[in-house]
């Protein structure tokens, strides 16, 4: 595909944006793995922070759950960014179509959650 300058510009913007997301996703997997393996490092760091009531719920299980969520979210981000980055680089229609479909599903889920929050807001009971 030998497009004009605006087409090439969009191609490079999409490529570099997805490359950044890919790199951040790998960093998230690494950080989550370190947190999962060495929870004590985070707990020692949190012990130095003395803000009353803010860090009361941090224990090994909370950190383990947060690390697992971080790893899963990062793997999903790497997976999606791979389709966007590699599909753009190779101009592969199948990969770009998959990337577009995944991003459309994510957008639809975000809109659905937003609508649910707006609709259910009066019904939510505030717990203090």
C-alpha positions as CSV (number, residue, x, y, z in Angstrom):
1,X,0.0,0.0,0.0
2,X,1.6,3.2,-1.2
3,X,-0.6,5.9,0.3
4,X,-0.2,9.6,0.7
5,X,1.6,11.3,3.5
6,X,-1.5,11.5,5.8
7,X,-1.9,7.7,5.4
8,X,1.7,7.1,6.3
9,X,1.4,9.5,9.2
10,X,-1.6,7.6,10.6
11,X,0.3,4.3,10.1
12,X,3.3,5.5,12.1
13,X,1.1,7.0,14.8
14,X,-0.8,3.8,15.2
15,X,2.4,1.8,15.2
16,X,4.2,3.8,17.8
17,X,1.2,4.2,20.0
18,X,0.8,0.4,20.1
19,X,4.5,-0.1,20.5
20,X,4.4,2.1,23.7
21,X,1.4,0.1,25.0
22,X,3.2,-3.1,24.2
23,X,6.3,-2.0,26.1
24,X,4.2,-0.8,29.1
25,X,2.3,-4.1,29.0
26,X,5.6,-6.0,29.3
27,X,6.7,-3.8,32.1
28,X,3.3,-4.4,33.8
29,X,3.8,-8.2,33.5
30,X,7.3,-7.8,35.0
31,X,6.1,-5.6,37.9
32,X,3.2,-8.0,38.6
33,X,5.6,-11.0,38.6
34,X,8.0,-9.2,41.0
35,X,5.1,-8.3,43.3
36,X,3.8,-11.8,43.2
37,X,7.2,-13.3,44.0
38,X,8.4,-10.7,46.5
39,X,5.3,-9.3,48.3
40,X,7.6,-8.5,51.2
41,X,9.3,-5.7,49.3
42,X,6.0,-3.8,48.8
43,X,5.0,-4.5,52.4
44,X,8.3,-3.1,53.7
45,X,7.8,0.0,51.5
46,X,4.2,0.5,52.7
47,X,5.3,0.2,56.3
48,X,7.4,3.3,55.8
49,X,4.3,5.2,54.6
50,X,2.3,6.2,57.7
51,X,-1.0,7.6,56.5
52,X,-3.7,6.7,59.0
53,X,-6.5,4.5,57.7
54,X,-5.3,4.4,54.1
55,X,-3.1,1.4,54.1
56,X,-4.9,-0.7,56.7
57,X,-6.2,-3.3,54.1
58,X,-2.8,-4.2,52.6
59,X,-1.8,-7.7,53.4
60,X,-0.3,-10.6,51.5
61,X,-3.6,-11.7,49.9
62,X,-4.5,-8.1,48.8
63,X,-1.1,-7.7,47.2
64,X,-1.3,-11.2,45.6
65,X,-4.7,-10.3,44.1
66,X,-3.5,-6.9,42.8
67,X,-0.4,-8.5,41.3
68,X,-2.6,-11.2,39.5
69,X,-4.9,-8.5,38.2
70,X,-2.0,-6.4,37.0
71,X,-0.5,-9.4,35.2
72,X,-3.8,-10.4,33.5
73,X,-4.5,-6.8,32.4
74,X,-0.9,-6.4,31.1
75,X,-1.1,-9.6,29.1
76,X,-4.3,-8.5,27.6
77,X,-2.8,-5.1,26.7
78,X,0.3,-6.8,25.2
79,X,-2.0,-9.1,23.2
80,X,-4.1,-6.2,21.8
81,X,-1.1,-4.0,21.2
82,X,0.6,-6.8,19.3
83,X,-2.3,-7.0,16.8
84,X,-2.2,-3.2,16.4
85,X,1.6,-2.9,16.1
86,X,2.3,-5.9,14.0
87,X,-0.8,-5.5,11.8
88,X,0.1,-1.9,11.1
89,X,3.8,-2.7,10.4
90,X,3.0,-5.5,8.0
91,X,-0.3,-3.9,6.8
92,X,-2.0,-7.2,7.5
93,X,-5.8,-6.7,7.0
94,X,-6.6,-9.8,9.2
95,X,-4.6,-8.5,12.2
96,X,-5.9,-5.0,11.8
97,X,-9.5,-6.3,11.6
98,X,-8.9,-8.3,14.8
99,X,-7.4,-5.2,16.5
100,X,-10.3,-3.1,15.4
101,X,-12.9,-5.7,16.6
102,X,-11.2,-6.0,20.0
103,X,-11.1,-2.2,20.4
104,X,-14.7,-1.9,19.3
105,X,-15.7,-4.5,21.9
106,X,-13.7,-2.6,24.6
107,X,-15.4,0.7,23.7
108,X,-18.8,-0.9,23.8
109,X,-18.1,-2.4,27.2
110,X,-16.9,1.0,28.5
111,X,-20.1,2.7,27.2
112,X,-22.2,0.0,28.8
113,X,-20.5,0.4,32.2
114,X,-20.9,4.2,32.0
115,X,-24.6,3.8,31.2
116,X,-25.0,1.3,34.1
117,X,-23.3,3.7,36.5
118,X,-25.5,6.6,35.4
119,X,-28.7,4.6,35.7
120,X,-27.8,2.8,38.9
121,X,-26.3,5.8,40.7
122,X,-29.5,6.7,42.6
123,X,-29.9,3.1,43.7
124,X,-26.4,2.8,45.2
125,X,-26.3,3.0,48.9
126,X,-23.3,4.7,50.3
127,X,-21.5,2.7,52.9
128,X,-19.3,4.6,55.4
